[in-house]
Amino acid sequence: MTDTLFLTSEDVDGLATPAEYVDAVREGYRQRGEGAPAQPRSKLVRDEPAGMLTGYTAILPDSGVMGGYTYSAGFGAEDAWFVLPLFDADSGAPLALFDGASLNPFKTGAAGAVGVDALSREDADTLGIIGSGAQARGQLRATATVRDLADVRVYSPTAENREAFAADFDAELEADVRAVASSADAVADADIVITATRASKPVFDGDDLEPGTHVTAMGQYGTDGRELDTTTIERATYVPDLRERATFDAGAFLAALEAGVVSEADVHAELGEVVAGVAPGRTSAEEITVFDSGGTGVETVAAAHMLYERASEEGLGTEIPFAPASEALTGN
């Protein structure tokens, strides 16, 4: 029998700053760039009641942990539920079990920020963000820790939502944060563009991107959805979180591939390869770059490990017993 720490969403709220999430996730992607195992999500879909069961895993050998997400969305409850197991990568024993919902925008935002840090110009200070939900909030908070933002423009279709988002962050950040009336206004002259939407069609025109812009797209991961048009993919140096994702569930890249404007050889590198220095990131001030962030076990496990250590230090959580198979798998 081993004691495993159960951590609720409330337990992990406020345990780490956005910058600390970014540091943890950057280290996770460094390990991935040096060969740490990770796979894209698997996804099972049911039509009636409509819902999705999905998950992904990773091993971070230098950190000595492994695990991932399993979550459901939709079905009869029409909600989402996130379960995150964390294991010791040496012994295999379960270290922690998280109610993983509250940490999601922070770990996903951190992955986006690692992409911004690795691929955007160092002097980038103007950001256009499309989307105003929880994930957009996570992306902006994390990105503000890696670049000195001066001007942030936010667009989402509902005026009330974008105005509320802008008001919150204008008070929170040193940057001037304001709502704009269109995605074109958000993208115009931006050094960094972030898309954090549920859109199934491209949310801006790739011809509107200025040379030198970096784009992080994180809202769509499926063959039938995309936030970026084929023009953006064609113009950009394309970096996914996992190379395998580009031809598995990265809808924007798959659409550009089908249109014949790119080939599989146009996948420049994985994010981890850039972070680890195995592949170059941005090579010129005029280059357009894209980080396609579909969600992986890398940032999930990296963030969970940090939170587990912090919670253990602070005496948070509840210990629950787990029986090893040698004791419980008896058939009796």
C-alpha positions as CSV (number, residue, x, y, z in Angstrom):
1,M,0.0,0.0,0.0
2,T,1.2,3.5,-0.8
3,D,-0.1,6.9,0.2
4,T,-1.0,9.1,-2.7
5,L,-1.8,12.8,-2.3
6,F,-5.2,13.9,-3.6
7,L,-5.3,17.6,-4.5
8,T,-8.5,19.5,-5.2
9,S,-8.7,22.4,-7.5
10,E,-9.1,24.6,-4.4
11,D,-5.8,23.1,-3.0
12,V,-3.8,24.2,-6.0
13,D,-5.4,27.6,-6.5
14,G,-2.8,30.3,-6.0
15,L,0.0,27.8,-5.3
16,A,2.2,29.1,-8.1
17,T,2.5,32.3,-10.1
18,P,2.2,32.5,-13.8
19,A,6.0,33.0,-14.1
20,E,6.6,29.8,-12.0
21,Y,4.3,27.8,-14.3
22,V,6.3,29.1,-17.3
23,D,9.6,28.1,-15.7
24,A,8.3,24.6,-15.0
25,V,6.8,24.1,-18.4
26,R,9.9,25.4,-20.1
27,E,11.9,22.8,-18.3
28,G,9.5,20.1,-19.3
29,Y,9.8,21.1,-23.0
30,R,13.6,21.1,-22.6
31,Q,13.4,17.5,-21.5
32,R,11.1,16.7,-24.4
33,G,13.5,18.3,-26.8
34,E,16.2,16.0,-25.5
35,G,14.1,12.9,-26.0
36,A,11.5,12.7,-23.2
37,P,8.6,10.5,-24.3
38,A,5.2,12.2,-25.0
39,Q,2.3,11.4,-27.3
40,P,-0.5,13.4,-28.8
41,R,-4.0,13.1,-27.3
42,S,-6.3,10.2,-28.0
43,K,-9.9,11.2,-28.4
44,L,-13.1,9.1,-28.3
45,V,-16.3,10.8,-29.4
46,R,-19.9,9.7,-28.7
47,D,-22.8,11.1,-30.6
48,E,-25.7,10.5,-28.2
49,P,-25.3,11.9,-25.7
50,A,-22.8,14.1,-27.4
51,G,-19.4,14.1,-25.7
52,M,-15.7,13.5,-25.8
53,L,-13.3,11.4,-23.7
54,T,-9.7,12.3,-24.3
55,G,-6.3,12.2,-22.7
56,Y,-2.5,12.4,-23.2
57,T,0.6,11.4,-21.3
58,A,4.3,12.2,-21.0
59,I,7.4,11.1,-19.0
60,L,9.9,13.7,-17.8
61,P,12.9,11.6,-16.8
62,D,15.1,14.4,-15.4
63,S,12.2,15.5,-13.1
64,G,11.5,11.9,-12.2
65,V,7.8,12.1,-12.9
66,M,5.2,10.9,-15.5
67,G,1.5,11.2,-16.0
68,G,-1.0,13.2,-17.9
69,Y,-4.7,14.2,-18.3
70,T,-7.8,12.2,-18.8
71,Y,-10.9,14.3,-19.2
72,S,-14.5,14.2,-20.4
73,A,-16.5,17.0,-21.9
74,G,-20.2,17.1,-22.8
75,F,-22.3,14.0,-22.4
76,G,-25.3,14.2,-20.2
77,A,-23.8,16.6,-17.7
78,E,-22.8,19.0,-20.5
79,D,-19.7,19.9,-18.5
80,A,-16.1,19.0,-18.3
81,W,-14.2,16.9,-15.7
82,F,-10.4,16.8,-15.5
83,V,-8.4,14.0,-13.7
84,L,-4.7,14.2,-13.5
85,P,-2.6,11.3,-12.1
86,L,1.1,11.9,-11.4
87,F,3.5,9.0,-11.0
88,D,7.1,8.5,-9.8
89,A,9.0,7.8,-13.0
90,D,11.5,5.6,-11.2
91,S,9.3,3.4,-9.0
92,G,6.1,3.8,-10.9
93,A,4.2,4.5,-7.7
94,P,1.3,7.1,-7.8
95,L,2.5,10.3,-6.2
96,A,-0.6,12.5,-6.6
97,L,-4.1,12.6,-8.1
98,F,-5.4,16.1,-9.1
99,D,-8.8,17.5,-9.7
100,G,-7.2,19.1,-12.7
101,A,-9.6,21.8,-13.8
102,S,-8.4,24.9,-12.1
103,L,-4.7,24.5,-13.2
104,N,-5.6,24.0,-16.8
105,P,-5.5,27.6,-18.1
106,F,-2.3,28.2,-16.2
107,K,-0.4,25.2,-17.6
108,T,-1.8,25.8,-21.1
109,G,-1.0,29.5,-20.8
110,A,2.5,28.6,-19.7
111,A,3.0,26.4,-22.8
112,G,1.9,29.3,-25.0
113,A,4.3,31.7,-23.2
114,V,7.2,29.3,-23.7
115,G,6.4,29.4,-27.4
116,V,6.3,33.2,-27.4
117,D,9.6,33.3,-25.5
118,A,11.3,30.9,-27.9
119,L,9.9,32.3,-31.2
120,S,8.9,35.9,-30.9
121,R,11.2,38.9,-31.3
122,E,12.8,39.9,-28.0
123,D,11.6,43.4,-28.5
124,A,8.0,42.3,-29.1
125,D,5.6,44.5,-27.1
126,T,2.4,44.7,-29.0
127,L,-0.1,41.8,-28.6
128,G,-3.4,41.0,-30.3
129,I,-5.4,38.3,-28.6
130,I,-8.5,36.7,-30.1
131,G,-10.7,35.2,-27.5
132,S,-11.7,36.3,-24.0
133,G,-12.4,33.2,-22.0
134,A,-10.5,31.3,-19.4
135,Q,-7.8,30.1,-21.8
136,A,-7.3,33.6,-23.2
137,R,-6.8,34.8,-19.6
138,G,-4.2,32.1,-19.0
139,Q,-2.4,32.9,-22.2
140,L,-2.2,36.7,-21.5
141,R,-1.1,36.3,-17.9
142,A,1.7,33.9,-18.8
143,T,2.8,35.9,-21.9
144,A,3.1,39.0,-19.8
145,T,5.9,37.3,-17.8
146,V,8.1,36.7,-20.9
147,R,7.7,39.9,-22.8
148,D,7.4,43.6,-21.7
149,L,4.0,44.2,-23.2
150,A,3.0,47.8,-23.8
151,D,-0.1,47.5,-26.0
152,V,-2.7,44.7,-25.9
153,R,-5.7,44.5,-28.1
154,V,-8.5,41.9,-27.4
155,Y,-11.3,40.9,-29.7
156,S,-14.1,38.4,-29.2
157,P,-17.4,38.4,-30.9
158,T,-19.4,39.4,-27.8
159,A,-18.7,43.1,-27.0
160,E,-19.5,42.7,-23.3
161,N,-17.0,39.9,-23.0
162,R,-14.1,41.6,-24.7
163,E,-14.8,44.9,-22.8
164,A,-14.8,43.0,-19.4
165,F,-11.6,41.2,-20.3
166,A,-9.9,44.4,-21.3
167,A,-11.0,46.2,-18.2
168,D,-9.7,43.4,-15.9
169,F,-6.3,43.2,-17.5
170,D,-5.9,46.9,-18.0
171,A,-6.0,47.1,-14.2
172,E,-3.8,44.0,-13.7
173,L,-1.0,44.6,-16.2
174,E,1.3,47.6,-16.9
175,A,0.3,47.3,-20.5
176,D,-2.5,49.4,-22.1
177,V,-5.2,46.7,-22.6
178,R,-8.2,47.6,-24.8
179,A,-11.0,45.9,-26.6
180,V,-11.2,46.3,-30.4
181,A,-14.1,45.8,-32.8
182,S,-12.6,43.1,-35.1
183,S,-10.0,40.4,-35.3
184,A,-8.3,42.5,-38.0
185,D,-8.0,45.4,-35.5
186,A,-6.4,43.0,-33.0
187,V,-3.9,41.6,-35.6
188,A,-2.9,44.9,-37.2
189,D,0.7,45.8,-36.5
190,A,0.9,43.2,-33.7
191,D,4.2,41.7,-32.8
192,I,2.5,38.7,-31.2
193,V,-0.9,37.3,-32.0
194,I,-2.7,34.7,-29.8
195,T,-5.8,32.8,-30.7
196,A,-7.7,31.2,-27.9
197,T,-11.1,30.4,-29.3
198,R,-13.6,27.6,-30.0
199,A,-13.8,28.7,-33.6
200,S,-13.9,26.0,-36.3
201,K,-12.9,28.4,-39.1
202,P,-9.9,30.8,-39.3
203,V,-10.3,33.8,-37.1
204,F,-8.1,36.2,-39.0
205,D,-6.7,36.8,-42.5
206,G,-3.1,35.6,-42.8
207,D,-2.4,38.4,-45.2
208,D,-2.9,40.9,-42.3
209,L,0.2,39.6,-40.5
210,E,3.2,42.0,-40.6
211,P,6.6,40.5,-41.2
212,G,8.2,39.6,-37.9
213,T,4.9,38.6,-36.2
214,H,4.7,35.5,-33.9
215,V,1.4,33.6,-33.7
216,T,0.4,31.2,-31.0
217,A,-2.7,29.2,-31.8
218,M,-4.1,27.1,-28.9
219,G,-7.9,26.8,-29.3
220,Q,-8.3,24.0,-31.8
221,Y,-7.0,20.5,-31.9
222,G,-8.8,18.4,-34.4
223,T,-8.9,17.5,-38.0
224,D,-12.2,19.4,-38.5
225,G,-11.3,22.6,-36.8
226,R,-8.7,25.4,-37.2
227,E,-8.0,28.9,-36.1
228,L,-5.4,29.8,-38.7
229,D,-5.9,30.0,-42.4
230,T,-3.7,28.4,-45.1
231,T,-2.0,31.7,-45.8
232,T,-0.7,32.0,-42.2
233,I,0.7,28.5,-42.3
234,E,2.2,29.0,-45.7
235,R,3.9,32.3,-44.7
236,A,5.2,31.0,-41.3
237,T,8.0,29.0,-39.8
238,Y,5.7,26.3,-38.3
239,V,6.5,24.8,-34.8
240,P,4.0,22.4,-33.1
241,D,4.2,21.2,-29.5
242,L,4.7,17.7,-30.8
243,R,5.8,16.9,-34.4
244,E,3.4,13.9,-34.5
245,R,0.5,16.3,-33.9
246,A,1.0,18.2,-37.1
247,T,-0.3,15.4,-39.2
248,F,-2.6,13.9,-36.6
249,D,-4.9,16.5,-35.2
250,A,-3.4,20.0,-36.1
251,G,-6.3,21.1,-38.2
252,A,-4.7,24.3,-39.5
253,F,-1.6,22.5,-40.7
254,L,-3.6,19.6,-42.2
255,A,-5.8,22.1,-44.1
256,A,-2.6,23.7,-45.5
257,L,-1.2,20.3,-46.4
258,E,-4.4,19.4,-48.2
259,A,-4.3,22.7,-50.1
260,G,-0.8,21.9,-51.2
261,V,0.8,25.1,-49.9
262,V,3.1,23.1,-47.4
263,S,4.5,19.7,-47.1
264,E,5.4,17.6,-44.0
265,A,9.0,18.9,-44.5
266,D,7.7,22.3,-43.6
267,V,7.3,21.3,-39.9
268,H,10.4,23.3,-38.7
269,A,10.8,21.6,-35.3
270,E,9.0,20.8,-32.2
271,L,8.8,23.4,-29.5
272,G,11.0,21.3,-27.2
273,E,13.7,21.0,-29.8
274,V,13.9,24.9,-30.0
275,V,13.9,25.2,-26.2
276,A,16.6,22.6,-25.9
277,G,18.7,24.3,-28.6
278,V,18.5,21.2,-30.8
279,A,16.9,23.3,-33.6
280,P,17.0,27.1,-34.2
281,G,14.0,29.2,-33.4
282,R,13.6,32.6,-35.0
283,T,16.4,33.4,-37.4
284,S,15.5,36.9,-38.6
285,A,13.5,39.9,-37.5
286,E,11.3,39.6,-40.6
287,E,10.3,36.0,-40.1
288,I,6.7,35.0,-39.3
289,T,6.5,32.2,-36.8
290,V,3.7,30.0,-35.6
291,F,3.5,27.9,-32.4
292,D,0.6,25.4,-32.7
293,S,-0.3,24.4,-29.2
294,G,-2.8,21.6,-29.0
295,G,-2.1,20.5,-25.4
296,T,0.3,17.7,-24.4
297,G,1.3,15.8,-21.4
298,V,4.6,17.7,-21.3
299,E,3.2,20.9,-19.8
300,T,0.6,19.0,-17.8
301,V,3.1,16.8,-16.0
302,A,5.6,19.6,-15.6
303,A,3.0,21.8,-13.9
304,A,1.6,19.0,-11.8
305,H,5.1,18.1,-10.5
306,M,5.7,21.7,-9.4
307,L,2.3,21.9,-7.7
308,Y,2.8,18.5,-6.0
309,E,6.1,19.6,-4.5
310,R,4.6,22.9,-3.4
311,A,1.5,21.3,-1.9
312,S,3.7,18.7,-0.1
313,E,5.8,21.5,1.4
314,E,2.7,23.4,2.6
315,G,0.9,20.3,3.9
316,L,-2.0,20.6,1.5
317,G,-4.2,17.8,0.2
318,T,-5.5,14.5,1.5
319,E,-3.6,11.2,1.5
320,I,-5.5,8.3,0.0
321,P,-4.2,4.7,-0.1
322,F,-3.4,2.9,-3.4
323,A,-2.8,-0.9,-3.4
324,P,0.0,-2.2,-5.7
325,A,-1.0,-4.9,-8.2
326,S,1.2,-7.4,-6.3
327,E,-1.2,-7.1,-3.4
328,A,-4.5,-6.4,-5.0
329,L,-4.4,-8.1,-8.4
330,T,-5.1,-11.6,-7.1
331,G,-8.3,-12.7,-8.9
332,N,-9.8,-13.7,-5.5
